[in-house]
Amino acid sequence: MPEHSNKRPRDVNQLAKLIVDMSTGEVPKDEPPAQREKNPAAVALGRLGASKGGRARAEKLSDAQRREIARRAAETRWKKAS
């Protein structure tokens, strides 16, 4: 989920002033936050768990449970579409 540390004002006038200040150099422009280095061991461990997780869960579910999950997912997708 993205972090919203630099919230811009909601008021139109304040936002306009901020934009003018940024364009004239009075206020520094928003810069994207620096990406943190990830621990390679943690990344590898996460990938390992992800590769096993879905398959292991699917094997534990019965046909009826899997069908019910799929039905609910389809209903949710169709609700969002309309």
VMD Tcl script that builds the backbone (N, CA, C; Angstrom):
set m [mol new atoms 246]
animate dup $m
set s [atomselect $m all]
$s set {name element resname resid chain x y z} {
  {N N MET 1 A 0.834 -1.155 0.000}
  {CA C MET 1 A 0.000 0.000 0.000}
  {C C MET 1 A 0.892 1.235 0.000}
  {N N PRO 2 A 0.614 2.201 -0.871}
  {CA C PRO 2 A 1.478 3.364 -0.936}
  {C C PRO 2 A 1.346 4.237 0.294}
  {N N GLU 3 A 2.455 4.860 0.667}
  {CA C GLU 3 A 2.440 5.767 1.802}
  {C C GLU 3 A 2.099 7.162 1.302}
  {N N HIS 4 A 1.250 7.853 2.020}
  {CA C HIS 4 A 0.854 9.203 1.646}
  {C C HIS 4 A 1.385 10.172 2.687}
  {N N SER 5 A 2.687 10.377 2.689}
  {CA C SER 5 A 3.271 11.252 3.682}
  {C C SER 5 A 3.117 12.722 3.298}
  {N N ASN 6 A 3.065 13.039 1.999}
  {CA C ASN 6 A 2.927 14.413 1.555}
  {C C ASN 6 A 1.504 14.659 1.081}
  {N N LYS 7 A 0.614 14.920 2.008}
  {CA C LYS 7 A -0.763 15.172 1.613}
  {C C LYS 7 A -0.882 16.616 1.152}
  {N N ARG 8 A -1.470 16.796 0.023}
  {CA C ARG 8 A -1.695 18.141 -0.489}
  {C C ARG 8 A -3.007 18.661 0.079}
  {N N PRO 9 A -3.134 19.988 0.185}
  {CA C PRO 9 A -4.357 20.546 0.753}
  {C C PRO 9 A -5.572 20.255 -0.125}
  {N N ARG 10 A -6.711 20.108 0.509}
  {CA C ARG 10 A -7.942 19.835 -0.222}
  {C C ARG 10 A -8.587 21.125 -0.719}
  {N N ASP 11 A -8.339 22.206 -0.010}
  {CA C ASP 11 A -8.901 23.492 -0.398}
  {C C ASP 11 A -8.281 23.928 -1.721}
  {N N VAL 12 A -9.116 24.364 -2.662}
  {CA C VAL 12 A -8.660 24.725 -3.995}
  {C C VAL 12 A -7.653 25.872 -3.941}
  {N N ASN 13 A -7.934 26.878 -3.116}
  {CA C ASN 13 A -7.044 28.037 -3.034}
  {C C ASN 13 A -5.682 27.663 -2.445}
  {N N GLN 14 A -5.694 26.861 -1.405}
  {CA C GLN 14 A -4.433 26.440 -0.796}
  {C C GLN 14 A -3.633 25.560 -1.764}
  {N N LEU 15 A -4.325 24.701 -2.508}
  {CA C LEU 15 A -3.656 23.856 -3.482}
  {C C LEU 15 A -3.039 24.706 -4.592}
  {N N ALA 16 A -3.769 25.704 -5.049}
  {CA C ALA 16 A -3.254 26.588 -6.095}
  {C C ALA 16 A -1.999 27.317 -5.606}
  {N N LYS 17 A -2.017 27.795 -4.375}
  {CA C LYS 17 A -0.847 28.487 -3.828}
  {C C LYS 17 A 0.335 27.529 -3.733}
  {N N LEU 18 A 0.090 26.311 -3.319}
  {CA C LEU 18 A 1.158 25.325 -3.222}
  {C C LEU 18 A 1.767 25.061 -4.593}
  {N N ILE 19 A 0.936 24.935 -5.618}
  {CA C ILE 19 A 1.427 24.677 -6.972}
  {C C ILE 19 A 2.270 25.850 -7.468}
  {N N VAL 20 A 1.800 27.081 -7.204}
  {CA C VAL 20 A 2.574 28.263 -7.605}
  {C C VAL 20 A 3.901 28.296 -6.858}
  {N N ASP 21 A 3.873 28.023 -5.550}
  {CA C ASP 21 A 5.104 28.022 -4.767}
  {C C ASP 21 A 6.085 26.960 -5.268}
  {N N MET 22 A 5.567 25.793 -5.654}
  {CA C MET 22 A 6.429 24.733 -6.148}
  {C C MET 22 A 7.033 25.130 -7.497}
  {N N SER 23 A 6.244 25.783 -8.347}
  {CA C SER 23 A 6.754 26.146 -9.671}
  {C C SER 23 A 7.760 27.288 -9.603}
  {N N THR 24 A 7.655 28.169 -8.586}
  {CA C THR 24 A 8.611 29.268 -8.451}
  {C C THR 24 A 9.824 28.866 -7.628}
  {N N GLY 25 A 9.805 27.692 -7.055}
  {CA C GLY 25 A 10.952 27.206 -6.307}
  {C C GLY 25 A 10.938 27.582 -4.844}
  {N N GLU 26 A 9.861 28.164 -4.352}
  {CA C GLU 26 A 9.785 28.536 -2.936}
  {C C GLU 26 A 9.600 27.310 -2.047}
  {N N VAL 27 A 8.942 26.326 -2.580}
  {CA C VAL 27 A 8.721 25.073 -1.849}
  {C C VAL 27 A 9.312 23.961 -2.709}
  {N N PRO 28 A 10.086 23.040 -2.128}
  {CA C PRO 28 A 10.657 21.958 -2.951}
  {C C PRO 28 A 9.555 21.069 -3.510}
  {N N LYS 29 A 9.757 20.616 -4.750}
  {CA C LYS 29 A 8.781 19.734 -5.390}
  {C C LYS 29 A 8.788 18.382 -4.711}
  {N N ASP 30 A 7.678 17.688 -4.852}
  {CA C ASP 30 A 7.561 16.338 -4.278}
  {C C ASP 30 A 8.553 15.421 -4.973}
  {N N GLU 31 A 9.311 14.709 -4.192}
  {CA C GLU 31 A 10.232 13.727 -4.735}
  {C C GLU 31 A 9.773 12.348 -4.294}
  {N N PRO 32 A 9.884 11.367 -5.183}
  {CA C PRO 32 A 9.474 10.017 -4.773}
  {C C PRO 32 A 10.367 9.530 -3.638}
  {N N PRO 33 A 9.794 8.806 -2.687}
  {CA C PRO 33 A 10.611 8.311 -1.573}
  {C C PRO 33 A 11.642 7.303 -2.063}
  {N N ALA 34 A 12.782 7.297 -1.423}
  {CA C ALA 34 A 13.850 6.368 -1.800}
  {C C ALA 34 A 13.416 4.938 -1.466}
  {N N GLN 35 A 13.731 4.023 -2.360}
  {CA C GLN 35 A 13.384 2.619 -2.143}
  {C C GLN 35 A 14.356 2.019 -1.143}
  {N N ARG 36 A 13.810 1.311 -0.172}
  {CA C ARG 36 A 14.671 0.643 0.806}
  {C C ARG 36 A 15.227 -0.631 0.195}
  {N N GLU 37 A 16.428 -0.953 0.581}
  {CA C GLU 37 A 17.042 -2.208 0.147}
  {C C GLU 37 A 16.343 -3.356 0.869}
  {N N LYS 38 A 16.027 -4.393 0.125}
  {CA C LYS 38 A 15.389 -5.549 0.733}
  {C C LYS 38 A 16.440 -6.592 1.059}
  {N N ASN 39 A 16.179 -7.301 2.124}
  {CA C ASN 39 A 17.078 -8.374 2.535}
  {C C ASN 39 A 16.881 -9.537 1.564}
  {N N PRO 40 A 17.932 -9.919 0.812}
  {CA C PRO 40 A 17.775 -10.992 -0.177}
  {C C PRO 40 A 17.321 -12.319 0.434}
  {N N ALA 41 A 17.756 -12.603 1.647}
  {CA C ALA 41 A 17.339 -13.858 2.293}
  {C C ALA 41 A 15.840 -13.842 2.578}
  {N N ALA 42 A 15.333 -12.692 3.007}
  {CA C ALA 42 A 13.897 -12.576 3.298}
  {C C ALA 42 A 13.075 -12.676 2.014}
  {N N VAL 43 A 13.580 -12.083 0.937}
  {CA C VAL 43 A 12.884 -12.151 -0.348}
  {C C VAL 43 A 12.800 -13.598 -0.821}
  {N N ALA 44 A 13.909 -14.319 -0.717}
  {CA C ALA 44 A 13.936 -15.718 -1.143}
  {C C ALA 44 A 12.988 -16.566 -0.301}
  {N N LEU 45 A 12.966 -16.306 0.998}
  {CA C LEU 45 A 12.077 -17.055 1.882}
  {C C LEU 45 A 10.615 -16.777 1.550}
  {N N GLY 46 A 10.302 -15.526 1.238}
  {CA C GLY 46 A 8.936 -15.166 0.866}
  {C C GLY 46 A 8.498 -15.854 -0.419}
  {N N ARG 47 A 9.403 -15.902 -1.387}
  {CA C ARG 47 A 9.075 -16.573 -2.651}
  {C C ARG 47 A 8.855 -18.060 -2.432}
  {N N LEU 48 A 9.647 -18.647 -1.566}
  {CA C LEU 48 A 9.520 -20.071 -1.286}
  {C C LEU 48 A 8.146 -20.374 -0.691}
  {N N GLY 49 A 7.731 -19.567 0.274}
  {CA C GLY 49 A 6.428 -19.775 0.891}
  {C C GLY 49 A 5.294 -19.533 -0.085}
  {N N ALA 50 A 5.441 -18.525 -0.943}
  {CA C ALA 50 A 4.394 -18.205 -1.909}
  {C C ALA 50 A 4.227 -19.317 -2.924}
  {N N SER 51 A 5.334 -19.934 -3.306}
  {CA C SER 51 A 5.242 -20.988 -4.316}
  {C C SER 51 A 4.561 -22.233 -3.755}
  {N N LYS 52 A 4.655 -22.440 -2.464}
  {CA C LYS 52 A 4.037 -23.613 -1.848}
  {C C LYS 52 A 2.605 -23.343 -1.402}
  {N N GLY 53 A 2.344 -22.109 -0.972}
  {CA C GLY 53 A 1.105 -21.783 -0.277}
  {C C GLY 53 A -0.170 -22.116 -1.011}
  {N N GLY 54 A -0.336 -21.622 -2.238}
  {CA C GLY 54 A -1.576 -21.832 -2.972}
  {C C GLY 54 A -1.835 -23.288 -3.276}
  {N N ARG 55 A -0.797 -23.977 -3.668}
  {CA C ARG 55 A -0.946 -25.391 -4.012}
  {C C ARG 55 A -1.311 -26.211 -2.772}
  {N N ALA 56 A -0.647 -25.922 -1.644}
  {CA C ALA 56 A -0.920 -26.672 -0.410}
  {C C ALA 56 A -2.351 -26.420 0.058}
  {N N ARG 57 A -2.795 -25.165 -0.053}
  {CA C ARG 57 A -4.161 -24.844 0.376}
  {C C ARG 57 A -5.175 -25.547 -0.528}
  {N N ALA 58 A -4.929 -25.545 -1.830}
  {CA C ALA 58 A -5.852 -26.179 -2.769}
  {C C ALA 58 A -5.974 -27.676 -2.501}
  {N N GLU 59 A -4.880 -28.301 -2.124}
  {CA C GLU 59 A -4.924 -29.734 -1.848}
  {C C GLU 59 A -5.734 -30.048 -0.601}
  {N N LYS 60 A -5.762 -29.120 0.365}
  {CA C LYS 60 A -6.492 -29.356 1.610}
  {C C LYS 60 A -7.995 -29.133 1.457}
  {N N LEU 61 A -8.410 -28.305 0.471}
  {CA C LEU 61 A -9.825 -27.986 0.315}
  {C C LEU 61 A -10.561 -29.124 -0.377}
  {N N SER 62 A -11.799 -29.330 0.056}
  {CA C SER 62 A -12.633 -30.309 -0.638}
  {C C SER 62 A -13.208 -29.643 -1.890}
  {N N ASP 63 A -13.804 -30.444 -2.761}
  {CA C ASP 63 A -14.389 -29.894 -3.979}
  {C C ASP 63 A -15.487 -28.890 -3.652}
  {N N ALA 64 A -16.301 -29.193 -2.644}
  {CA C ALA 64 A -17.400 -28.301 -2.274}
  {C C ALA 64 A -16.868 -26.966 -1.742}
  {N N GLN 65 A -15.817 -27.028 -0.925}
  {CA C GLN 65 A -15.236 -25.790 -0.391}
  {C C GLN 65 A -14.644 -24.941 -1.511}
  {N N ARG 66 A -13.942 -25.578 -2.421}
  {CA C ARG 66 A -13.317 -24.856 -3.525}
  {C C ARG 66 A -14.390 -24.217 -4.417}
  {N N ARG 67 A -15.472 -24.944 -4.651}
  {CA C ARG 67 A -16.579 -24.431 -5.464}
  {C C ARG 67 A -17.233 -23.222 -4.795}
  {N N GLU 68 A -17.415 -23.293 -3.469}
  {CA C GLU 68 A -18.023 -22.192 -2.717}
  {C C GLU 68 A -17.139 -20.948 -2.772}
  {N N ILE 69 A -15.840 -21.114 -2.616}
  {CA C ILE 69 A -14.909 -19.980 -2.686}
  {C C ILE 69 A -14.963 -19.347 -4.073}
  {N N ALA 70 A -14.989 -20.169 -5.110}
  {CA C ALA 70 A -15.045 -19.659 -6.479}
  {C C ALA 70 A -16.360 -18.927 -6.729}
  {N N ARG 71 A -17.463 -19.450 -6.182}
  {CA C ARG 71 A -18.769 -18.815 -6.368}
  {C C ARG 71 A -18.790 -17.436 -5.722}
  {N N ARG 72 A -18.263 -17.333 -4.483}
  {CA C ARG 72 A -18.225 -16.041 -3.793}
  {C C ARG 72 A -17.331 -15.045 -4.518}
  {N N ALA 73 A -16.207 -15.537 -5.041}
  {CA C ALA 73 A -15.301 -14.655 -5.778}
  {C C ALA 73 A -15.974 -14.120 -7.037}
  {N N ALA 74 A -16.701 -14.982 -7.738}
  {CA C ALA 74 A -17.394 -14.551 -8.951}
  {C C ALA 74 A -18.482 -13.536 -8.616}
  {N N GLU 75 A -19.222 -13.762 -7.547}
  {CA C GLU 75 A -20.263 -12.809 -7.137}
  {C C GLU 75 A -19.656 -11.444 -6.828}
  {N N THR 76 A -18.536 -11.449 -6.127}
  {CA C THR 76 A -17.867 -10.195 -5.775}
  {C C THR 76 A -17.401 -9.463 -7.031}
  {N N ARG 77 A -16.837 -10.207 -7.978}
  {CA C ARG 77 A -16.380 -9.568 -9.235}
  {C C ARG 77 A -17.562 -8.966 -9.988}
  {N N TRP 78 A -18.680 -9.675 -10.043}
  {CA C TRP 78 A -19.832 -9.165 -10.781}
  {C C TRP 78 A -20.467 -7.973 -10.078}
  {N N LYS 79 A -20.411 -7.929 -8.729}
  {CA C LYS 79 A -20.938 -6.774 -8.009}
  {C C LYS 79 A -20.144 -5.524 -8.354}
  {N N LYS 80 A -18.818 -5.664 -8.428}
  {CA C LYS 80 A -17.959 -4.520 -8.713}
  {C C LYS 80 A -18.172 -4.014 -10.135}
  {N N ALA 81 A -18.503 -4.894 -11.060}
  {CA C ALA 81 A -18.653 -4.507 -12.465}
  {C C ALA 81 A -19.871 -3.621 -12.680}
  {N N SER 82 A -20.896 -3.768 -11.869}
  {CA C SER 82 A -22.118 -3.000 -12.110}
  {C C SER 82 A -22.231 -1.786 -11.253}
}
mol reanalyze $m
mol bondsrecalc $m
mol representation Tube
mol addrep $m
